[in-house]
């Protein structure tokens, strides 16, 4: 899996922001042709995206373009122009306002046709699907299983809140007056379950108050605790917190790798399905839990400090 602890959304029509994004320590940069670009600037923004992908230094970053949604006359031309112009420098297309599986399947087929026509490897460009309204949530299991190109499900909280008629103007936090539990727990868990059932990543949406880093960190921890892989960031001030929240601590990462080593040694050398590691017993369930933590650490580029010492050494 590609690391997506932080996905920085950048208006494709803003050259200064695009240039700055190349130097920020984010896992993914999203060059946005949709909501962040004024209608009158969208055609020119397509050209800017192609130039930025071909000429920019995106080393170490997942390169994604968010096109306009299928209810507009812009989506097909966004995909064609960007992929024909810079497909070799593109990792994935984000499709917003995905309401059912046919939306993803449309993009999959169009990408296949463009790749075949331009000599690009067929199937290499991935898809990220944004879940942004009630219909998306109802159809999320079918969406998650719609294409082998699909890499992640991404929460779009603003549009989703509007579609549910939530009584709030706060994006990314609890609606005012909601004091019992978490208003978004069902939404987050539903996205997470659909993603995991189909081996996809789950990405939390943005937190709009860019000056409130403590608030961003709090809601990011909520998503990370559930098992989400990352979160959108809208400003450089949110990047450090996002990367830290969605990566395991060094101790947890080392411990996960030790569990994997100890379990592998128990099964392959000792012929046992359960073994003691320090003061804890570990088994196949422990291995699965450790693998999830270790995968996040590896994706984040972490290096283990503690090494496994097999019994008897």
KOLGUDO-661585 format. One record per residue (C-alpha): residue number from 1; residue in three letters; x, y, z. Coordinates in Angstrom, 1 decimal, decimal comma, always signed. Layout:
NUM|ALA|X|Y|Z
...
//
This chain:
1|UNK|+0,0|+0,0|+0,0
2|UNK|+1,1|+3,6|-0,7
3|UNK|+1,5|+5,7|+2,4
4|UNK|-1,3|+8,2|+2,8
5|UNK|-0,9|+9,5|+6,4
6|UNK|-1,4|+13,0|+5,0
7|UNK|-3,0|+14,0|+1,8
8|UNK|-2,4|+17,7|+1,0
9|UNK|-5,1|+19,3|-1,1
10|UNK|-3,7|+22,0|-3,4
11|UNK|-5,7|+24,2|-5,8
12|UNK|-4,3|+23,4|-9,3
13|UNK|-4,9|+27,0|-10,3
14|UNK|-2,5|+28,4|-7,7
15|UNK|+1,2|+28,0|-8,9
16|UNK|+2,6|+29,2|-5,6
17|UNK|+0,8|+26,6|-3,6
18|UNK|+1,7|+23,9|-6,1
19|UNK|+5,3|+24,8|-5,9
20|UNK|+5,3|+24,9|-2,1
21|UNK|+3,6|+21,5|-1,9
22|UNK|+6,6|+19,8|-3,5
23|UNK|+8,8|+20,7|-0,5
24|UNK|+6,4|+19,6|+2,3
25|UNK|+6,8|+16,3|+4,1
26|UNK|+3,4|+14,9|+3,1
27|UNK|+2,7|+11,4|+1,8
28|UNK|+0,3|+12,4|-0,9
29|UNK|-0,3|+15,6|-2,9
30|UNK|-3,7|+16,1|-4,4
31|UNK|-3,8|+18,6|-7,3
32|UNK|-7,4|+19,7|-7,2
33|UNK|-9,4|+20,6|-10,3
34|UNK|-12,8|+20,5|-8,5
35|UNK|-14,0|+22,6|-5,6
36|UNK|-10,8|+24,6|-5,1
37|UNK|-10,8|+25,9|-8,6
38|UNK|-13,2|+28,6|-9,8
39|UNK|-15,4|+27,6|-12,9
40|UNK|-13,7|+30,2|-15,1
41|UNK|-10,2|+28,8|-14,3
42|UNK|-10,8|+25,1|-14,7
43|UNK|-9,6|+24,8|-18,3
44|UNK|-6,4|+26,6|-17,6
45|UNK|-6,0|+24,6|-14,4
46|UNK|-5,9|+21,4|-16,4
47|UNK|-2,8|+22,7|-18,3
48|UNK|-1,2|+23,7|-15,0
49|UNK|-1,7|+20,2|-13,6
50|UNK|+0,0|+18,6|-16,6
51|UNK|+2,9|+21,0|-16,4
52|UNK|+3,3|+20,5|-12,6
53|UNK|+3,3|+16,8|-12,9
54|UNK|+5,8|+16,8|-15,7
55|UNK|+8,1|+19,5|-14,5
56|UNK|+7,8|+19,3|-10,7
57|UNK|+9,9|+17,3|-8,2
58|UNK|+7,4|+15,0|-6,4
59|UNK|+10,0|+12,6|-5,0
60|UNK|+8,6|+10,4|-2,3
61|UNK|+5,0|+11,6|-2,8
62|UNK|+1,9|+9,9|-4,2
63|UNK|+0,7|+12,1|-7,0
64|UNK|-3,0|+12,4|-7,4
65|UNK|-5,4|+14,7|-9,3
66|UNK|-9,0|+15,3|-8,3
67|UNK|-11,1|+15,7|-11,3
68|UNK|-14,6|+17,2|-11,5
69|UNK|-17,6|+15,0|-10,7
70|UNK|-19,7|+13,1|-13,3
71|UNK|-22,6|+15,4|-12,9
72|UNK|-20,6|+18,1|-14,7
73|UNK|-19,5|+18,3|-18,3
74|UNK|-15,9|+18,6|-17,2
75|UNK|-15,0|+15,2|-15,8
76|UNK|-14,2|+13,3|-19,1
77|UNK|-12,0|+16,1|-20,4
78|UNK|-10,2|+16,4|-17,0
79|UNK|-9,3|+12,7|-17,2
80|UNK|-8,3|+12,7|-20,9
81|UNK|-6,2|+15,9|-20,8
82|UNK|-4,3|+15,0|-17,6
83|UNK|-3,6|+11,3|-18,4
84|UNK|-2,7|+11,9|-22,0
85|UNK|-0,5|+14,9|-21,0
86|UNK|+1,2|+13,5|-17,8
87|UNK|-0,1|+9,9|-17,2
88|UNK|+3,4|+8,6|-16,7
89|UNK|+3,8|+11,0|-13,7
90|UNK|+0,5|+10,3|-12,2
91|UNK|-0,3|+7,7|-9,5
92|UNK|-4,0|+8,0|-9,1
93|UNK|-7,2|+9,9|-10,0
94|UNK|-9,6|+11,0|-7,2
95|UNK|-13,2|+10,9|-8,3
96|UNK|-15,4|+13,1|-6,2
97|UNK|-19,1|+12,6|-5,3
98|UNK|-19,1|+8,9|-6,2
99|UNK|-22,7|+7,8|-5,7
100|UNK|-22,6|+4,2|-7,0
101|UNK|-20,3|+1,6|-8,5
102|UNK|-20,9|+2,7|-12,1
103|UNK|-19,1|+6,0|-11,4
104|UNK|-15,9|+4,2|-10,6
105|UNK|-16,4|+1,7|-13,4
106|UNK|-16,7|+4,6|-15,9
107|UNK|-13,4|+6,0|-14,8
108|UNK|-11,8|+2,6|-14,8
109|UNK|-12,8|+2,0|-18,5
110|UNK|-11,8|+5,5|-19,6
111|UNK|-8,4|+5,1|-18,0
112|UNK|-8,0|+1,7|-19,7
113|UNK|-8,8|+3,2|-23,1
114|UNK|-6,4|+6,1|-22,6
115|UNK|-3,6|+3,9|-21,3
116|UNK|-4,0|+1,6|-24,3
117|UNK|-4,0|+4,4|-26,8
118|UNK|-0,9|+6,2|-25,3
119|UNK|+1,2|+3,2|-24,5
120|UNK|+1,0|+3,5|-20,7
121|UNK|+0,9|+0,3|-18,6
122|UNK|-2,8|-0,7|-18,4
123|UNK|-4,1|-0,7|-14,9
124|UNK|-1,2|+1,2|-13,3
125|UNK|-3,1|+4,4|-12,5
126|UNK|-5,2|+4,0|-9,4
127|UNK|-8,5|+5,4|-8,3
128|UNK|-9,6|+7,1|-5,1
129|UNK|-13,3|+7,4|-4,5
130|UNK|-14,8|+10,2|-2,5
131|UNK|-17,8|+9,3|-0,3
132|UNK|-19,8|+12,6|-0,1
133|UNK|-23,5|+12,0|+0,3
134|UNK|-26,2|+9,7|+1,7
135|UNK|-26,5|+7,8|-1,5
136|UNK|-22,7|+7,1|-1,4
137|UNK|-23,0|+5,7|+2,1
138|UNK|-25,9|+3,4|+1,2
139|UNK|-24,0|+2,1|-1,9
140|UNK|-20,6|+2,0|-0,3
141|UNK|-20,1|-1,8|-0,3
142|UNK|-20,7|-1,9|-4,0
143|UNK|-18,5|+1,1|-4,6
144|UNK|-15,7|-0,5|-2,6
145|UNK|-15,8|-3,6|-4,8
146|UNK|-16,3|-1,8|-8,1
147|UNK|-12,7|-1,9|-9,6
148|UNK|-9,3|-3,4|-9,1
149|UNK|-7,9|+0,0|-9,6
150|UNK|-9,6|+1,3|-6,5
151|UNK|-7,0|+2,1|-3,7
152|UNK|-8,9|+4,1|-1,1
153|UNK|-12,2|+5,4|+0,1
154|UNK|-12,1|+9,1|+1,1
155|UNK|-14,6|+10,9|+3,4
156|UNK|-15,9|+14,2|+2,0
157|UNK|-17,4|+15,6|+5,2
158|UNK|-18,8|+18,9|+3,9
159|UNK|-21,0|+17,6|+1,1
160|UNK|-22,0|+14,6|+3,3
161|UNK|-23,1|+16,8|+6,1
162|UNK|-25,1|+18,9|+3,7
163|UNK|-26,8|+15,8|+2,2
164|UNK|-27,8|+14,6|+5,7
165|UNK|-29,2|+18,1|+6,5
166|UNK|-27,0|+18,4|+9,6
167|UNK|-27,6|+21,5|+11,6
168|UNK|-24,0|+22,8|+11,4
169|UNK|-21,5|+24,9|+9,4
170|UNK|-18,5|+23,3|+11,1
171|UNK|-16,6|+20,9|+8,8
172|UNK|-14,5|+18,2|+10,4
173|UNK|-15,8|+18,4|+14,0
174|UNK|-18,9|+17,6|+16,0
175|UNK|-22,0|+19,6|+15,1
176|UNK|-22,9|+22,2|+17,7
177|UNK|-25,4|+20,8|+20,2
178|UNK|-24,3|+17,2|+19,7
179|UNK|-23,1|+16,2|+23,2
180|UNK|-23,7|+12,5|+23,3
181|UNK|-21,0|+10,3|+21,7
182|UNK|-19,7|+10,9|+18,2
183|UNK|-22,0|+12,1|+15,4
184|UNK|-19,6|+10,6|+12,8
185|UNK|-18,8|+7,2|+14,4
186|UNK|-21,3|+5,3|+12,1
187|UNK|-20,0|+7,1|+9,0
188|UNK|-16,4|+6,5|+9,8
189|UNK|-16,9|+2,8|+10,7
190|UNK|-19,1|+2,2|+7,7
191|UNK|-16,4|+3,6|+5,4
192|UNK|-13,7|+1,6|+7,2
193|UNK|-15,6|-1,7|+7,1
194|UNK|-16,2|-1,3|+3,3
195|UNK|-12,6|-0,4|+2,7
196|UNK|-11,1|-3,3|+4,7
197|UNK|-13,5|-5,8|+3,2
198|UNK|-12,0|-5,0|-0,1
199|UNK|-8,3|-4,4|+0,9
200|UNK|-8,6|-0,6|+0,4
201|UNK|-7,3|+2,3|+2,5
202|UNK|-9,6|+4,5|+4,4
203|UNK|-8,9|+8,3|+4,5
204|UNK|-10,5|+10,8|+6,8
205|UNK|-11,6|+14,1|+5,4
206|UNK|-10,3|+17,6|+6,1
207|UNK|-10,5|+19,8|+9,2
208|UNK|-11,3|+23,3|+8,0
209|UNK|-10,1|+25,4|+10,9
210|UNK|-6,4|+25,4|+9,8
211|UNK|-5,3|+27,5|+12,8
212|UNK|-6,6|+25,0|+15,4
213|UNK|-3,9|+22,4|+15,3
214|UNK|-5,1|+20,9|+18,6
215|UNK|-8,5|+20,4|+17,2
216|UNK|-7,1|+18,8|+14,0
217|UNK|-5,0|+16,5|+16,2
218|UNK|-8,0|+15,5|+18,3
219|UNK|-10,2|+14,5|+15,4
220|UNK|-7,3|+12,8|+13,6
221|UNK|-6,7|+10,7|+16,6
222|UNK|-10,3|+9,6|+16,5
223|UNK|-10,0|+8,3|+13,0
224|UNK|-6,5|+6,8|+13,6
225|UNK|-7,8|+4,9|+16,7
226|UNK|-10,5|+3,3|+14,6
227|UNK|-8,0|+2,2|+12,0
228|UNK|-8,0|+4,9|+9,3
229|UNK|-4,8|+5,2|+7,3
230|UNK|-4,6|+8,9|+7,0
231|UNK|-6,4|+12,3|+6,7
232|UNK|-6,6|+15,2|+4,4
233|UNK|-4,6|+18,3|+5,3
234|UNK|-5,4|+21,8|+4,0
235|UNK|-2,4|+23,7|+5,4
236|UNK|+1,3|+23,1|+6,2
237|UNK|+0,4|+23,7|+9,9
238|UNK|-1,5|+20,4|+9,9
239|UNK|+1,2|+18,2|+8,3
240|UNK|+3,4|+17,4|+11,2
241|UNK|+0,5|+16,4|+13,4
242|UNK|-1,1|+14,3|+10,7
243|UNK|+2,1|+12,4|+10,0
244|UNK|+2,6|+11,7|+13,7
245|UNK|-1,0|+10,6|+14,5
246|UNK|-1,2|+8,1|+11,6
247|UNK|+2,2|+6,5|+12,2
248|UNK|+2,7|+4,1|+15,1
249|UNK|+5,0|+5,1|+17,9
250|UNK|+8,5|+3,8|+17,7
251|UNK|+7,8|+1,4|+20,7
252|UNK|+4,6|+0,1|+19,0
253|UNK|+6,3|-0,4|+15,7
254|UNK|+9,3|-2,2|+17,2
255|UNK|+6,9|-4,4|+19,3
256|UNK|+4,8|-5,3|+16,2
257|UNK|+8,0|-6,3|+14,3
258|UNK|+9,1|-8,4|+17,3
259|UNK|+5,7|-10,2|+17,4
260|UNK|+6,0|-11,0|+13,7
261|UNK|+9,5|-12,4|+14,1
262|UNK|+8,7|-14,3|+17,2
263|UNK|+5,6|-15,9|+15,7
264|UNK|+7,4|-16,8|+12,5
265|UNK|+10,1|-18,5|+14,6
266|UNK|+7,5|-20,3|+16,6
267|UNK|+5,7|-21,7|+13,6
268|UNK|+8,7|-22,4|+11,3
269|UNK|+11,3|-23,5|+13,8
270|UNK|+9,5|-24,7|+16,9
271|UNK|+6,4|-26,0|+15,2
272|UNK|+4,1|-24,1|+17,6
273|UNK|+1,1|-22,0|+17,0
274|UNK|+1,4|-20,0|+20,2
275|UNK|+4,5|-18,7|+22,0
276|UNK|+5,5|-16,4|+24,8
277|UNK|+7,1|-13,1|+24,0
278|UNK|+8,3|-11,5|+27,2
279|UNK|+5,2|-11,4|+29,5
280|UNK|+2,6|-12,0|+26,7
281|UNK|+1,3|-14,9|+24,8
282|UNK|+1,1|-14,4|+21,0
283|UNK|-0,7|-16,5|+18,4
284|UNK|-2,1|-16,0|+14,9
285|UNK|-4,5|-13,3|+16,0
286|UNK|-1,5|-11,4|+17,5
287|UNK|+0,3|-11,8|+14,2
288|UNK|-2,6|-10,2|+12,3
289|UNK|-2,8|-7,3|+14,7
290|UNK|+1,0|-6,8|+14,6
291|UNK|+1,0|-6,9|+10,8
292|UNK|-1,4|-4,0|+10,6
293|UNK|+0,8|-1,9|+12,9
294|UNK|+4,0|-2,9|+11,2
295|UNK|+2,6|-2,1|+7,7
296|UNK|+1,8|+1,4|+8,8
297|UNK|+5,3|+1,9|+10,2
298|UNK|+6,9|+0,5|+7,0
299|UNK|+4,8|+2,7|+4,8
300|UNK|+5,9|+5,7|+6,9
301|UNK|+9,5|+4,7|+6,3
302|UNK|+10,2|+3,8|+10,0
303|UNK|+13,3|+1,9|+11,0
304|UNK|+13,1|-0,6|+13,8
305|UNK|+15,5|-0,3|+16,8
306|UNK|+14,8|-3,5|+18,7
307|UNK|+15,7|-6,9|+17,1
308|UNK|+14,4|-10,3|+17,8
309|UNK|+16,7|-12,7|+19,7
310|UNK|+15,5|-16,3|+19,1
311|UNK|+15,3|-18,5|+22,2
312|UNK|+18,5|-20,4|+22,9
313|UNK|+20,8|-17,7|+21,4
//
